[in-house]
Amino acid sequence: MILSLQTQGWEPIWAALDALPEFWRMPEPVVLAWAGALREAGGRQVLDLGCGIGRHTVALARLGFTVTANDVSPSGLATSAS
């Protein structure tokens, strides 16, 4: 399984988005708390590597951050953009 994830990324998982639990659609509370601290410290830009379907990317952008995001999975990125 590890080799499969290394060579295909999360593609098989993000391609079956309807089967994923709600967990993957909601940002982690700790990330939102971190974003608040980052904003207070003057941070305005975030790099989200391995963004998956963008649960944190979207939340951070809505909070006013400039977010650059990337993932190895075309399905994950396509879901983020839609």
Secondary structure, DSSP 8 states (H G I E B T S, - for coil): -HHHHHHHTTHHHHTTGGGS-GGGGS--HHHHHHHHHHHHTT--EEEEET-TT-HHHHHHHHTT-EEEEE-S-HHHHHHHH-
